[in-house]
Amino acid sequence: MNTIHVDVVSAEESIFSGEARFVALPGESGELGIYPRHTPLITRIKAGSVRIEMADGSEEFVFVAGGILEIQPNCVTVLSDTAIRGKDLDDEKANQAKLAAEEAVKNAKSDLDLAKASSELAIMAAQISALRRYRNKK
């Protein structure tokens, strides 16, 4: 079986480390699909789901709030300030954070406040989308 080693790391901890047949994630210019022996690449990624197809055919999901992707022929590394395992995503917290971000967008007093609030809102919307996708796969 042909696999590639995958590491997903947040600022706090290693979120996932293991062998995979395939990895899909949100690249800056669109969805990226990575198989073993992929051409080396370093690129930014957007907020969304990292889907890891394991050697046994099962799938792991990790939500990332953007970050950096490094691909080597035998290894994929995803570095993100925030990364959350699909099974650890929390509906209630995500929805509350999205509402707070929407409120911050409405009440922004400056362009900087608006940019920060809009960024947070985009991340929370991506997290809720990832959560729904994860729940539907179960």
N, C-alpha and C positions, 0 to 999 in steps of 0.2 A: 504494500500500500504506500502510495506516495503522499507524504504529509509535509507541512511547513510548521515551524515552531512559531507560536503567537504569544506575545506579551502585551497586556493592556495595563498601563500603570497610571495612577493618579498622583497628585501631589502628596497624598497621605500614605498610599499603600499600593502593592501589586494587586490588581483586581482579578486578573486572569493570566495563567501561564499554562500552555499545553500545546499538543499537536493538533493540527487541523488539516482538513482536505481543501477547504475553501474559506475565504473571508470576504465579506462585503461591508462597505462602510461609505459614509457620505463625504466624498472628496469635495474640494472647493469648487470644482467645475462640473460636478455630477457624481453619480454613484461609481465607486471603484470595486472591481472584483479581482481578488488575488488568489492565484493557484501556486503550488510549489514551483520553484525555479523562475519566478517572476523577475523581470528586469529590475535592477536596483532603482530606487526612487525615494526622494524625500519631498513631501508636500504637506500643506496645511489641510486640515479636515474641518468640516462644519459640525454643529451640534446635531446629534441623531444617534441612530442605532448602529453598533458594530455587531454584525451577525457572523458567528463562527460555527462553521459546519465541522463537527468533530469527526475523527477517524471512524467512529462506530455509527455515523449517520445522524446522531443526535445534534441539537443546536443549542448554542449558548448565545445570549444577548447581553450586551453591555451598552448602557447609555453613556455617551461622552458629550461634554459641553464644548466641543471643538478641540483643537490641539494640533499635534504634529504626528505624521505617519512616516516611518522609515521602513522601506522594504529592501531586504537582501534576498538572494535566491533561496536561502534556507530559513529565513527568519523575518517575521513581521513585528514591528514594535509600534504601539500606539501610546503616545504621551499626551495626557490631558490633565488640566487642573482638576476637573471634576469627572469622575467615572463611577457609574453605579451599576452593579449587576442587575439584570432584568428582574430577577426574583426579589431584589431588595427595593425596587421602585415602589413608591407609596402614592396611591391615587389621591388620597385626602390632602397630603402635604403638597403634592404637585399642583393640584387645583387651587389650594389656598395661595401658594406662591405666585401662580399665574394671575389670580385676582389682584394680589398686592402689586404685581408688576404693571397690570393694566391701570390701576389707580395711580401709580407713580407716573405713568405716561401722561395721564390726564392732568396731573398736578405739577408737571415739570415746569420749573421757573426759568430754566436756561437751556441753551442748545446742548450743553454738556449733560445736564440732568436728563434731558429727553433721550440723548444717545445712550446713556447708561441704562435707563428704564426700558428703552426699546430693545437693547441687547438682552437684558434679563428676560423680557417678555418672549423674545424669540427662542431663548434657551428653554424656558418653561414649556412653551408650545411644542418644541421638539421632544422634550422629555415626556409630555403627555402622549404625543404621537407614538413614541417608542414604547411606552407602557401599554398602549392599546394593541400595538403589533405583537408585543410579547404575550399579552393575555390571550390574544386570538390564536396563537400558535400552540397553546397548552391544551 
